[in-house]
Amino acid sequence: MYLLPNPQKWEKKEGSYEIPYDGKIVLDSNCDPKDYDAAVILAKDMEVYGGFSLSITRGASKKTAVFLTKKKELGSEEYNLEVSPEGITITGGSSAGLLYGISTLRQMIHQTGNCIPCTWISDYPAIPARGLYYDVTRGRVPTLDYLKKLADKMAFYKMNQLQLYIEHTYLFEDLTEMWRDDTPLTSDDILELDAYCNRLHIELVPSLSSFGHLYKLLRTKTYNHLCELPDADKQPFGLVARQEHHTVDVTNPDSMKLVKQMIEEYLPLFTSKHFNIGADETFDLGKGRSSQLANEKGVQRLYIDYVKEICEFVVSKGKIPMFWGDIICNFPEAIQELPKETICLNWGYSPEQTDHGAKALASAGATQYCCPGVCGWNQFINRVRASYENIKRMCTYAVQYKAVGILNTDWGDFGHVNHPEFGVPGMIYGASFSWNSNIPEFDEINRQISRVEYLDESETFVDLEDQLCECWVYQWRDAVLLKENRCADFEPYDADQVAKVPELLEKIEEILSKMYQTVAHMPAEKRGILKPYLIAARGMEILQKIGTVVAVREYGKEPVMEVDPKQLAMELEEWFYHYKGLWRSVSRESELHLIADVIFWYADYLRK
């Protein structure tokens, strides 16, 4: 049996406890309504995975099977779990600790049913804040139902913070021009999700771009004059360009006025004590309308003055400001100019990520989170090994440099084409490594995730995902760059790599065959995960064939396989029909049309 995150202390004992069908879940008199909610979650899992549920009562019972209580002597997120032949007792230091103990018992039930091995667990987190940052701007706006299921999964793995990345995908009252072509989140959505997360002891933190990454806002006719680069709004839209020129003109007082107006409208929707102002990748600062002032004061001074004013504004609203640390890492001593409450979000997504940023910020006295990533951007299937290496390093640096949090990011660059469920292994890496700093080896943690998350008795599912994600040479990023005529601006596609395509197509089919067999080792309620992988893999196959056509037409290479472009165009369009259905099952329409633009461009390209 596996438990994720791995408990700090786990003593396995002889024997087991067979939960009686007429037993009860008993809440101690010190338990509150949130503890009852957690007990209900436990009872539902008993019925699904154990075959029967138990009634819930409070105080005492002669038929106590599971006793839930709290003790102030334990840390707020600490819990003890004891299973003996006489019954089960979970003791939490608070309602959060009690919930985490219940999550551990649920994982046991998922694997053994209502017959629980005798054990003693004493458990607590290594890092206080253990969060997930999900991009709901560049492509997908998940349905509210999916976001609730995401919160459920986070609680199952003892995570306690969720942030949604917002540029333009909230229904701001006076900014209709910014979100009119999208399906944004509403105040009702936020309030309902905030209350839902609160019951799971997850802090839903508001995150709103306020400096850079304001592409849609700064392309409107009303507010394009606030963009740092004049006439940037006249450039054609592109999935690449949207990530480049989007910084506000800090010399125009209307910029700060507008940003504060947005914060004032958005902030009250959340019960969180934090507010993330963004402020990353301000590439254009000092290069346009603020160039004269930048020459006088320096770009660094423009940056820190603007960030300071926003942070002070957030503090004046009673919140703790957060901001991304990529810019200030170049002059970390400036962190001392910001309000003392400010938290710097130190991000880095490379599998070979160094400790440079974490070390520099720690030396400067910053309060920081370390922020790795699940490596799903620009991917049909997330890069599993890359995410493991990155998250392992960043969680290690967090402990080494005494960071107060981990914020594991799931970005949607170039349209968020990957299905959200593909980020789950990376999410679990972050949850596990931030809870227990004793990090398992790659193959071992993948076996554990296969068993705990997918209930795969063969313990191979995540390994197959890892193999599948690498089976392409012509990638989504390459496809977008060619369509948007941006290949010359980035590392070019290596057309010689198409020689590998026939071999890769065979490998994809081989892995999918193994996935079919692996799913037979899962219970019925978990087998639905297969279809998203089949659709993603089929898209990868078609894209590789397109890559062989591109290599011939654009790079003058010899054909490596026989391809009928017109037939391939039809296959692409048929595939996209199924992809759209999968998208709509978990996401709003949002920017699906931008994915369609790329797909249809290639279908027309093939028919030329």
PLY file of the C-alpha trace (Angstrom):
ply
format ascii 1.0
element vertex 608
property float x
property float y
property float z
element edge 607
property int vertex1
property int vertex2
end_header
0.00 0.00 0.00
1.19 3.52 -0.86
0.31 6.88 0.68
0.88 10.24 -0.99
2.41 12.40 0.27
4.55 9.86 2.12
3.89 10.25 5.87
6.66 11.61 8.06
6.34 8.68 10.48
4.60 5.46 9.50
4.68 2.35 11.67
3.02 -0.69 10.13
1.61 -3.27 12.56
0.24 -6.78 12.43
-3.41 -7.39 11.74
-6.20 -5.33 10.26
-9.50 -3.69 11.14
-12.58 -4.76 9.22
-14.97 -1.84 9.34
-18.40 -3.19 10.38
-21.34 -2.38 8.15
-23.31 -1.05 11.14
-20.43 0.98 12.59
-20.41 4.74 12.85
-18.16 7.68 12.13
-18.14 9.60 15.41
-17.23 13.27 15.66
-15.83 14.33 19.02
-17.58 17.20 20.79
-14.68 19.51 19.81
-15.44 19.08 16.09
-17.18 21.78 14.03
-19.24 21.89 10.78
-16.14 21.71 8.58
-15.22 18.45 10.31
-18.67 17.12 9.52
-18.08 17.99 5.84
-14.84 15.99 5.96
-16.65 13.06 7.58
-19.20 13.09 4.77
-16.38 12.88 2.20
-15.00 9.87 4.09
-18.39 8.16 4.23
-18.88 8.58 0.47
-15.48 7.02 -0.25
-16.31 4.08 2.03
-19.40 3.38 -0.05
-17.66 3.68 -3.43
-14.43 1.87 -2.62
-15.39 -0.25 0.39
-18.83 -1.43 -0.61
-20.86 0.29 2.10
-21.01 3.57 3.99
-21.37 4.44 7.67
-23.70 6.85 9.41
-22.21 9.88 11.13
-22.89 10.98 14.70
-21.42 13.28 17.30
-20.27 12.79 20.86
-20.10 9.04 21.54
-21.47 5.73 20.29
-21.24 2.07 21.25
-20.64 1.32 17.57
-17.73 3.68 16.94
-15.72 2.51 13.93
-13.93 5.77 13.08
-13.40 8.38 15.80
-12.51 11.94 14.73
-11.09 14.38 17.26
-8.74 17.36 17.62
-5.95 18.27 20.03
-4.35 21.69 20.33
-1.02 20.07 21.27
-0.56 19.10 17.62
0.46 21.55 14.90
-2.39 23.12 12.94
-1.87 20.81 9.93
-0.54 17.86 11.90
-2.47 14.66 12.44
-2.15 11.21 13.99
-3.90 8.19 12.54
-4.16 4.92 14.46
-5.72 1.73 13.11
-6.04 -1.12 15.62
-8.16 -4.27 15.65
-10.65 -2.29 17.77
-11.13 0.67 15.42
-9.72 3.80 13.81
-8.88 7.10 15.49
-7.82 10.25 13.64
-6.58 13.20 15.69
-5.91 16.54 14.04
-4.26 19.65 15.39
-7.08 21.60 13.72
-9.85 20.98 11.22
-7.21 21.08 8.47
-5.10 18.44 10.19
-8.19 16.30 10.69
-9.05 16.58 7.00
-5.52 15.48 6.05
-5.80 12.46 8.34
-9.08 11.60 6.65
-7.39 11.98 3.25
-4.81 9.41 4.33
-7.52 7.00 5.45
-9.34 7.53 2.16
-6.21 6.54 0.25
-6.07 3.36 2.32
-9.71 2.59 1.59
-9.18 3.17 -2.14
-6.53 0.44 -2.12
-7.82 -2.06 0.48
-11.54 -1.40 0.73
-13.07 -1.31 4.20
-10.45 -3.70 5.55
-7.68 -1.43 6.85
-4.20 -2.69 7.86
-3.25 -1.83 11.44
-0.90 1.12 11.49
0.28 4.23 13.34
0.97 7.45 11.46
2.24 10.78 12.77
2.33 13.31 9.97
2.85 17.01 9.28
4.04 19.20 6.36
7.61 20.33 5.70
6.47 23.55 3.97
3.50 25.64 5.20
1.97 26.71 1.87
1.53 24.02 -0.80
-0.24 25.45 -3.79
-1.25 25.02 -7.41
-1.29 27.88 -9.90
-3.61 27.22 -12.85
-3.71 29.29 -16.04
-7.31 30.19 -16.95
-6.32 32.89 -19.40
-4.30 31.53 -22.35
-6.74 29.09 -23.85
-8.83 27.30 -21.26
-11.34 28.62 -18.78
-12.34 25.43 -16.93
-15.95 24.86 -15.97
-16.85 25.54 -12.37
-17.55 21.84 -11.94
-14.05 20.97 -13.08
-12.49 23.57 -10.77
-14.35 22.03 -7.83
-13.07 18.58 -8.79
-9.59 20.06 -8.98
-10.01 21.38 -5.43
-11.19 17.94 -4.31
-8.07 16.34 -5.74
-5.85 18.96 -4.12
-7.37 18.24 -0.71
-6.87 14.51 -1.30
-3.13 15.21 -1.59
-3.05 17.71 1.30
-2.57 20.90 -0.73
-3.82 24.15 0.79
-3.63 26.94 -1.81
-5.07 27.48 -5.29
-4.50 30.44 -7.59
-6.14 31.07 -10.96
-4.15 33.15 -13.45
-6.28 36.01 -14.75
-5.46 38.62 -17.38
-8.81 39.25 -19.07
-10.93 36.19 -18.20
-12.96 37.72 -15.40
-16.22 39.58 -16.13
-15.11 43.06 -15.03
-18.09 45.40 -15.07
-16.61 48.24 -17.08
-14.20 46.27 -19.29
-16.58 44.55 -21.68
-14.28 45.38 -24.59
-11.55 43.26 -23.00
-13.52 40.03 -22.41
-16.28 40.27 -25.02
-14.93 37.44 -27.20
-14.30 35.06 -24.29
-16.29 33.05 -21.73
-14.94 34.62 -18.54
-15.39 33.64 -14.92
-18.05 35.63 -13.07
-18.43 36.90 -9.53
-20.87 34.03 -8.89
-18.21 31.55 -10.02
-15.54 33.03 -7.77
-17.77 33.29 -4.71
-18.99 29.72 -5.09
-15.49 28.34 -5.70
-14.08 30.34 -2.79
-16.68 28.89 -0.42
-16.07 25.39 -1.79
-12.30 25.67 -1.35
-12.74 27.09 2.12
-14.56 23.94 3.24
-11.53 21.94 2.04
-9.05 24.22 3.85
-7.77 25.50 0.52
-7.05 29.21 0.28
-8.30 30.49 -3.08
-5.84 33.35 -3.73
-6.76 36.07 -6.23
-4.15 36.55 -8.95
-4.46 39.39 -11.44
-1.97 40.75 -13.96
-1.33 44.39 -13.14
1.91 45.37 -14.94
2.97 43.04 -17.74
0.78 40.44 -19.46
-2.14 42.77 -20.14
-2.33 41.96 -23.84
-6.10 41.92 -24.35
-6.67 45.01 -22.21
-4.00 47.04 -23.98
-5.32 46.12 -27.45
-8.74 47.66 -26.81
-9.64 50.96 -28.46
-10.36 52.42 -25.04
-7.07 51.55 -23.36
-4.46 50.99 -26.08
-2.98 54.40 -25.24
-1.84 52.93 -21.90
0.42 50.39 -23.61
4.17 50.95 -23.26
4.71 50.35 -26.99
2.73 52.72 -29.25
0.68 51.04 -31.99
1.15 47.57 -30.50
-2.60 47.13 -30.82
-2.31 47.43 -34.60
-0.26 44.25 -34.87
-2.20 41.11 -35.83
-3.16 38.79 -33.02
-0.90 35.81 -32.45
-0.47 33.11 -29.82
3.21 34.07 -29.75
2.76 37.84 -29.83
0.27 37.81 -26.96
3.14 36.85 -24.65
5.47 39.61 -25.78
4.10 43.18 -25.81
1.69 43.84 -22.99
3.29 46.16 -20.40
1.48 49.25 -19.15
2.96 52.73 -19.51
4.01 53.55 -15.95
4.38 57.25 -16.79
0.65 57.64 -17.44
-1.25 58.07 -14.15
-4.30 56.49 -15.80
-2.44 53.16 -15.88
-2.22 52.92 -12.11
-5.76 54.24 -11.75
-7.11 51.50 -14.03
-5.14 48.72 -12.34
-6.31 49.81 -8.89
-9.87 49.91 -10.17
-9.55 46.29 -11.34
-8.04 45.18 -8.04
-10.77 46.93 -6.05
-13.45 45.08 -8.01
-11.76 41.67 -7.91
-10.27 41.53 -4.41
-13.51 41.54 -2.31
-14.68 38.30 -3.92
-12.06 36.29 -2.01
-11.70 35.41 1.65
-7.94 34.91 1.10
-5.46 36.99 3.07
-3.20 37.22 -0.02
-3.34 38.98 -3.40
-1.00 38.14 -6.31
-0.34 41.21 -8.47
1.68 39.34 -11.14
4.31 41.85 -12.35
6.39 39.32 -14.31
8.04 39.55 -17.72
7.78 43.31 -18.15
9.83 43.01 -21.34
8.90 46.37 -22.83
9.42 48.62 -19.83
11.52 51.62 -20.79
11.42 50.85 -24.51
8.47 52.99 -25.56
6.42 55.66 -23.87
8.47 55.47 -20.66
11.86 55.57 -22.43
12.63 59.18 -21.50
11.91 58.61 -17.81
13.83 55.34 -17.97
16.87 57.23 -19.27
16.62 59.58 -16.31
15.85 57.11 -13.51
16.71 53.69 -14.91
14.38 50.82 -15.80
14.90 49.19 -12.41
13.68 52.29 -10.63
10.57 52.47 -12.83
9.86 48.83 -12.07
10.29 48.93 -8.31
8.37 52.21 -7.89
5.38 50.79 -9.76
5.41 47.45 -7.93
5.82 49.24 -4.60
2.76 51.42 -5.16
0.58 48.43 -6.06
1.87 46.41 -3.09
1.17 49.30 -0.74
-2.32 49.58 -2.21
-2.94 45.86 -1.57
-1.65 46.22 2.00
-4.00 49.17 2.53
-6.84 46.77 1.69
-5.72 44.43 4.46
-4.09 41.84 2.18
-0.59 40.40 1.79
0.83 41.17 -1.67
2.54 38.55 -3.81
4.42 39.10 -7.07
6.53 37.08 -9.51
10.26 37.41 -8.88
11.85 37.04 -12.33
12.59 40.77 -12.70
13.65 41.60 -9.16
16.06 38.64 -9.09
18.35 40.89 -11.14
18.47 43.43 -8.30
17.23 41.50 -5.23
18.32 44.15 -2.74
15.33 46.23 -3.92
13.03 43.78 -2.15
13.69 45.80 1.00
11.82 48.76 -0.50
8.57 46.82 -0.70
6.16 46.45 2.22
7.55 43.96 4.73
4.55 41.65 4.22
5.31 41.15 0.51
5.95 37.61 -0.77
8.20 37.09 -3.80
7.24 34.18 -6.08
10.54 32.79 -7.35
9.79 30.77 -10.49
11.94 28.54 -12.64
10.79 25.70 -14.88
13.92 24.00 -16.21
14.67 20.35 -15.37
18.19 21.64 -14.60
16.96 24.62 -12.58
19.69 26.05 -10.35
19.27 27.62 -6.92
20.42 31.05 -8.15
17.10 32.84 -7.67
16.21 31.20 -4.37
19.66 31.90 -2.97
19.74 35.53 -4.13
16.30 36.30 -2.71
17.06 34.56 0.58
20.30 36.53 0.91
18.35 39.74 0.29
15.95 38.88 3.11
12.93 38.17 0.92
9.98 36.09 2.03
9.60 33.72 -0.89
7.73 30.84 -2.46
9.58 28.53 -4.84
7.50 27.98 -7.97
8.17 25.00 -10.27
5.93 23.78 -13.10
4.08 20.70 -14.34
5.61 21.18 -17.84
2.41 21.02 -19.88
2.75 24.24 -21.85
2.96 23.73 -25.63
2.44 19.99 -25.08
-0.29 17.59 -26.09
0.86 15.42 -23.16
2.83 16.86 -20.22
6.57 16.22 -19.99
6.57 13.91 -16.98
10.28 13.50 -16.31
11.01 17.19 -16.89
8.34 18.14 -14.35
9.70 15.66 -11.80
13.25 17.01 -12.09
12.11 20.63 -11.93
9.71 20.18 -9.02
12.20 18.06 -7.07
14.85 20.77 -7.38
12.57 23.67 -6.49
11.10 21.87 -3.47
14.63 21.06 -2.33
15.64 24.73 -2.68
12.52 25.75 -0.76
13.63 23.71 2.25
17.27 24.78 1.89
16.50 28.51 1.74
13.52 28.43 4.12
10.84 29.40 1.62
7.39 29.61 3.17
5.61 28.05 0.22
5.59 26.02 -2.97
3.39 27.19 -5.85
3.37 24.57 -8.59
2.37 26.16 -11.90
0.28 24.86 -14.80
0.62 27.38 -17.62
-1.27 27.43 -20.93
1.17 29.00 -23.41
-0.01 28.78 -27.03
-3.59 27.84 -26.17
-3.43 25.32 -23.30
-3.87 22.42 -25.73
-3.12 19.69 -23.17
-6.05 18.12 -21.32
-6.08 19.36 -17.69
-5.87 15.84 -16.25
-2.43 15.39 -17.82
-1.02 17.76 -15.20
-2.08 15.52 -12.30
1.22 13.60 -11.92
3.10 16.92 -11.78
0.58 18.30 -9.31
1.12 15.24 -7.08
4.91 15.66 -7.34
4.50 19.18 -5.95
2.09 18.08 -3.23
4.31 15.19 -2.15
7.70 16.92 -2.23
6.45 20.02 -0.41
4.90 17.89 2.34
7.79 15.45 2.86
11.29 16.54 1.82
12.46 12.91 1.57
11.85 12.67 -2.19
11.40 9.24 -3.83
13.20 8.32 -7.04
11.42 8.97 -10.33
10.38 5.39 -11.06
9.25 4.81 -7.48
7.03 7.90 -7.20
5.49 7.05 -10.58
4.58 3.57 -9.34
3.01 5.13 -6.28
1.01 7.68 -8.29
-0.17 4.95 -10.68
-1.54 3.00 -7.72
-2.92 5.82 -5.56
-4.33 8.16 -8.21
-5.34 5.74 -10.97
-5.75 2.61 -8.78
-3.64 0.86 -11.40
-2.63 -2.47 -9.89
0.09 -2.89 -12.55
1.64 0.39 -11.30
2.74 1.34 -14.85
0.34 4.04 -16.05
2.48 7.09 -15.25
5.51 5.39 -16.79
3.57 4.97 -20.03
2.57 8.65 -19.94
6.24 9.53 -19.52
7.15 7.47 -22.58
4.30 8.84 -24.69
4.95 12.53 -24.07
8.35 12.37 -25.80
7.09 10.76 -29.02
7.16 13.77 -31.31
9.66 15.93 -33.16
7.29 18.33 -34.94
5.64 19.87 -31.89
2.74 22.22 -31.25
5.15 25.08 -30.75
6.69 24.44 -34.18
3.24 24.31 -35.73
2.23 27.67 -34.23
5.51 29.37 -35.18
5.14 28.36 -38.84
1.50 29.37 -38.99
2.27 32.79 -37.47
5.44 33.24 -39.56
7.62 33.52 -36.47
10.12 30.71 -37.10
12.96 33.17 -37.71
12.47 34.72 -34.26
13.00 31.52 -32.30
15.13 28.40 -32.33
14.12 26.90 -35.70
12.54 23.52 -36.19
15.21 20.91 -36.94
13.74 19.40 -40.10
16.32 16.60 -40.06
14.47 15.19 -37.07
11.60 14.03 -39.30
13.71 11.00 -40.14
12.56 9.71 -36.75
8.86 10.01 -37.55
8.20 6.46 -38.83
9.86 5.03 -35.73
7.95 7.41 -33.43
4.62 6.48 -34.99
5.33 2.83 -34.29
6.33 3.67 -30.73
3.11 5.61 -30.11
1.02 2.66 -31.22
3.05 0.31 -29.02
2.57 2.53 -25.95
-1.15 2.95 -26.60
-1.52 -0.81 -26.82
0.09 -1.07 -23.37
-2.22 1.66 -22.07
-5.24 -0.34 -23.18
-3.89 -3.32 -21.26
-3.03 -1.21 -18.20
-6.54 0.24 -17.96
-7.79 -3.31 -17.45
-5.99 -3.17 -14.08
-8.05 -0.11 -13.03
-11.56 -0.02 -11.53
-14.37 1.16 -13.77
-14.50 4.69 -12.33
-10.86 5.33 -13.33
-10.92 4.00 -16.89
-12.22 7.23 -18.39
-8.66 8.59 -18.29
-7.80 6.48 -21.35
-9.81 8.47 -23.91
-8.00 11.81 -23.38
-4.65 10.05 -23.90
-5.90 8.34 -27.05
-7.08 11.66 -28.49
-3.84 13.41 -27.55
-1.71 10.61 -29.00
-3.72 10.62 -32.22
-3.11 14.38 -32.50
0.62 13.80 -32.01
0.62 11.18 -34.78
-1.12 13.51 -37.23
1.19 16.38 -36.31
4.26 14.22 -36.99
2.95 13.40 -40.45
2.32 17.10 -41.03
5.92 17.69 -39.98
7.15 15.45 -42.76
5.18 17.54 -45.29
6.58 20.76 -43.79
10.12 19.37 -44.02
9.67 18.76 -47.74
7.86 22.00 -48.61
9.64 24.49 -46.34
13.09 22.93 -45.88
13.61 20.98 -49.11
14.07 17.62 -47.37
13.49 14.27 -49.01
10.25 12.52 -47.98
10.74 10.02 -45.16
7.37 8.33 -45.65
4.46 8.33 -48.02
1.81 10.86 -47.01
-1.35 11.90 -48.88
-1.73 15.56 -47.80
-5.42 15.79 -48.70
-6.24 12.61 -46.81
-4.17 13.88 -43.90
-6.18 17.13 -43.91
-9.39 15.15 -43.49
-7.83 13.10 -40.69
-6.82 16.32 -38.95
-10.32 17.79 -39.18
-11.92 14.57 -37.96
-9.48 14.43 -35.05
-10.32 18.01 -34.11
-14.01 17.11 -33.93
-13.21 14.65 -31.11
-10.75 17.07 -29.52
-13.47 19.74 -29.31
-15.78 17.32 -27.53
-13.08 16.52 -24.99
-12.31 20.23 -24.48
-15.95 21.08 -23.85
-16.31 18.27 -21.30
-14.07 20.14 -18.83
-13.66 23.69 -20.19
-15.82 26.53 -21.39
-15.61 27.51 -25.03
-13.05 30.19 -24.07
-10.30 30.25 -26.72
-11.02 26.98 -28.47
-11.46 29.07 -31.62
-7.76 29.98 -31.50
-6.82 26.30 -31.52
-9.26 25.88 -34.41
-7.50 28.66 -36.34
-4.23 26.70 -36.21
-5.86 23.37 -37.08
-7.79 24.76 -40.06
-4.75 26.67 -41.31
-2.87 23.38 -41.49
-5.78 21.60 -43.16
-5.75 24.30 -45.87
-1.94 24.15 -46.03
-2.10 20.42 -46.70
-4.64 20.90 -49.49
-2.51 23.41 -51.39
0 1
1 2
2 3
3 4
4 5
5 6
6 7
7 8
8 9
9 10
10 11
11 12
12 13
13 14
14 15
15 16
16 17
17 18
18 19
19 20
20 21
21 22
22 23
23 24
24 25
25 26
26 27
27 28
28 29
29 30
30 31
31 32
32 33
33 34
34 35
35 36
36 37
37 38
38 39
39 40
40 41
41 42
42 43
43 44
44 45
45 46
46 47
47 48
48 49
49 50
50 51
51 52
52 53
53 54
54 55
55 56
56 57
57 58
58 59
59 60
60 61
61 62
62 63
63 64
64 65
65 66
66 67
67 68
68 69
69 70
70 71
71 72
72 73
73 74
74 75
75 76
76 77
77 78
78 79
79 80
80 81
81 82
82 83
83 84
84 85
85 86
86 87
87 88
88 89
89 90
90 91
91 92
92 93
93 94
94 95
95 96
96 97
97 98
98 99
99 100
100 101
101 102
102 103
103 104
104 105
105 106
106 107
107 108
108 109
109 110
110 111
111 112
112 113
113 114
114 115
115 116
116 117
117 118
118 119
119 120
120 121
121 122
122 123
123 124
124 125
125 126
126 127
127 128
128 129
129 130
130 131
131 132
132 133
133 134
134 135
135 136
136 137
137 138
138 139
139 140
140 141
141 142
142 143
143 144
144 145
145 146
146 147
147 148
148 149
149 150
150 151
151 152
152 153
153 154
154 155
155 156
156 157
157 158
158 159
159 160
160 161
161 162
162 163
163 164
164 165
165 166
166 167
167 168
168 169
169 170
170 171
171 172
172 173
173 174
174 175
175 176
176 177
177 178
178 179
179 180
180 181
181 182
182 183
183 184
184 185
185 186
186 187
187 188
188 189
189 190
190 191
191 192
192 193
193 194
194 195
195 196
196 197
197 198
198 199
199 200
200 201
201 202
202 203
203 204
204 205
205 206
206 207
207 208
208 209
209 210
210 211
211 212
212 213
213 214
214 215
215 216
216 217
217 218
218 219
219 220
220 221
221 222
222 223
223 224
224 225
225 226
226 227
227 228
228 229
229 230
230 231
231 232
232 233
233 234
234 235
235 236
236 237
237 238
238 239
239 240
240 241
241 242
242 243
243 244
244 245
245 246
246 247
247 248
248 249
249 250
250 251
251 252
252 253
253 254
254 255
255 256
256 257
257 258
258 259
259 260
260 261
261 262
262 263
263 264
264 265
265 266
266 267
267 268
268 269
269 270
270 271
271 272
272 273
273 274
274 275
275 276
276 277
277 278
278 279
279 280
280 281
281 282
282 283
283 284
284 285
285 286
286 287
287 288
288 289
289 290
290 291
291 292
292 293
293 294
294 295
295 296
296 297
297 298
298 299
299 300
300 301
301 302
302 303
303 304
304 305
305 306
306 307
307 308
308 309
309 310
310 311
311 312
312 313
313 314
314 315
315 316
316 317
317 318
318 319
319 320
320 321
321 322
322 323
323 324
324 325
325 326
326 327
327 328
328 329
329 330
330 331
331 332
332 333
333 334
334 335
335 336
336 337
337 338
338 339
339 340
340 341
341 342
342 343
343 344
344 345
345 346
346 347
347 348
348 349
349 350
350 351
351 352
352 353
353 354
354 355
355 356
356 357
357 358
358 359
359 360
360 361
361 362
362 363
363 364
364 365
365 366
366 367
367 368
368 369
369 370
370 371
371 372
372 373
373 374
374 375
375 376
376 377
377 378
378 379
379 380
380 381
381 382
382 383
383 384
384 385
385 386
386 387
387 388
388 389
389 390
390 391
391 392
392 393
393 394
394 395
395 396
396 397
397 398
398 399
399 400
400 401
401 402
402 403
403 404
404 405
405 406
406 407
407 408
408 409
409 410
410 411
411 412
412 413
413 414
414 415
415 416
416 417
417 418
418 419
419 420
420 421
421 422
422 423
423 424
424 425
425 426
426 427
427 428
428 429
429 430
430 431
431 432
432 433
433 434
434 435
435 436
436 437
437 438
438 439
439 440
440 441
441 442
442 443
443 444
444 445
445 446
446 447
447 448
448 449
449 450
450 451
451 452
452 453
453 454
454 455
455 456
456 457
457 458
458 459
459 460
460 461
461 462
462 463
463 464
464 465
465 466
466 467
467 468
468 469
469 470
470 471
471 472
472 473
473 474
474 475
475 476
476 477
477 478
478 479
479 480
480 481
481 482
482 483
483 484
484 485
485 486
486 487
487 488
488 489
489 490
490 491
491 492
492 493
493 494
494 495
495 496
496 497
497 498
498 499
499 500
500 501
501 502
502 503
503 504
504 505
505 506
506 507
507 508
508 509
509 510
510 511
511 512
512 513
513 514
514 515
515 516
516 517
517 518
518 519
519 520
520 521
521 522
522 523
523 524
524 525
525 526
526 527
527 528
528 529
529 530
530 531
531 532
532 533
533 534
534 535
535 536
536 537
537 538
538 539
539 540
540 541
541 542
542 543
543 544
544 545
545 546
546 547
547 548
548 549
549 550
550 551
551 552
552 553
553 554
554 555
555 556
556 557
557 558
558 559
559 560
560 561
561 562
562 563
563 564
564 565
565 566
566 567
567 568
568 569
569 570
570 571
571 572
572 573
573 574
574 575
575 576
576 577
577 578
578 579
579 580
580 581
581 582
582 583
583 584
584 585
585 586
586 587
587 588
588 589
589 590
590 591
591 592
592 593
593 594
594 595
595 596
596 597
597 598
598 599
599 600
600 601
601 602
602 603
603 604
604 605
605 606
606 607
